[in-house]
Amino acid sequence: MWRVTLNYYRGILVSALSLNLVIVYIFHDVDQDLVGKWNKAFEYLAVETLIWAFLIALATLLLTQAGRIVIGLRPGVPPSKLGTAVGLVVGFTQYIWDFLMRKLTDQHNDLWLFVFMLLAAFTSAAIFVSACRKPKPVIPVG
């Protein structure tokens, strides 16, 4: 499960940091006090992304382990590529979520980031737990 979580973390970082490059240097979607200070804006966003991705990966790991215990699954591990794919999706959808919440609520509220973190962790854990369910192999009788 550690490999899946590490790939999940990497997927979030790759997608979020590459998207941060586009957000800062092309769209210039930064706080008003950082306009014109693009390197500083990217640095702040990169540090925030590292912490944010770590917290989501940790929460997902804990929820996945708890889900496997509650459901009573044997120690099965989802494919590592699934961790990367889910991480990439989480990283890309975070900016879309943040952008929509800023447009709908007219303010940048950390509550919406926390809600996204919870949704991402629970959804990812559900995907990983369902991937741990391996069908029992069929033994041919002959």
N, C-alpha and C positions, 0 to 999 in steps of 0.2 A: 504494500500500500504506500510505502514511502516513495517508491519510484513514480507511482501515479501522481502523488501529491506534488513531487518535485517537478514533474512534467506539466502539471496543472499550473503551478506557480510560474514556470518558465513561459507557458502559453499566455498567461495574463500579462507578464512583463513584456514579452515580444510585441503583442498586439497593442497594449496600452502605451508603451514608450514610442513605438513607431507612429501611433495615432497622435501622441503628444507633440511629436516633431511637426506634423502637419498642422495641428491646432495652433501652435505657437508661431511657427515661422511662415506659414502660408495664410491661415485664416486670421491670425493675430487676435485670437479669442482669449484674452488674458484680463486680469483685473486692471482697473483704470490706473492704479499707481505703478504698474509694470509696463505700460505702453512705451515702446521704444527701448526697453531693457529686455530684449528677447532672450538673451542667454540666462539672465537671472530668473526670468519667468519660467524658462524650461528647467532650470535647476530646481526651483521650488516644486514644479509639477512632477519632476522625476523622483524627488525624495518622497513626495506624497504618494506617488504610484508604488514605490517600493514598499512603503509601510502598509498601504491599502491592500496590495496584493498578498503580502505576508499574512495579514489578518484574515483575509478571505480564505486563503489556503489552509490556515490553521483551523478556522471554524469549520471548513468543509471536511478536513481530516477527522476532527472530533465528531461531527455529525454523522459521517460515514461509519465510523467505528461504532458509535452508539446505535445507529440504524441496523447494522449487521448483528449486534448483540440482541437488540429488541426482537428482530425478525427471527433470530436463531440460525443465521447462515453459518455454514462452515467457513473457515478462512479461505475465501476465494478472492482473487485479485483481478480487478478489471484490467483490460489491456492498457499499456502505457500510452499508446497513441490516443486513446479516449481522453486521458487527462490533458494532453496537449490541445486536442480539438475543443474540449469544453473550456479550457483556459483562454484560448483564442477568442471564442465567442463572448466570454465574460468581459474580456478586455475591450473588445469593440463595442459591446452594447452599453458599457458604462458611460461613454461619452454621449451616446444617443439619449440615454436616460437623463443624464445631467442637463443636456441641452433642452430637452423637452420640459423638464421640471423648472428650469429658469424661465422659459417662455410662458409656461402655464401659471406659475406662481409669482412672477415678476420680482423674485428675490432669489439669491443663492443661499439656500438653507442647508446646513449640514445634516439635518434630519433626513432629507431625501437621499443623501449619500449613505447614511446608516441603513435606511430601508432597502436600498439597492444591495448593500452588503449582505443583509439578511436573506433577501430573495435569492441572490447569487449563491450563497452558501447552502441554503436549503435545496434549491433546485439542482445544484451540482452534486450534493450528497445523495439526493434521490436518484440521479442518473448513475452514480457510482455504485450505489447499493443494488439497483436493478441489474447492473452489469455483473455484479458478483454472483447473481443467481445463474449458475450454470446448469443446463439440463443434464440429467443423469444419462450417462452413456448407455446406449442400448446394446446389450450383449446378445449376439445372435445365438439362437438355440439350434443346434443342428446335430 
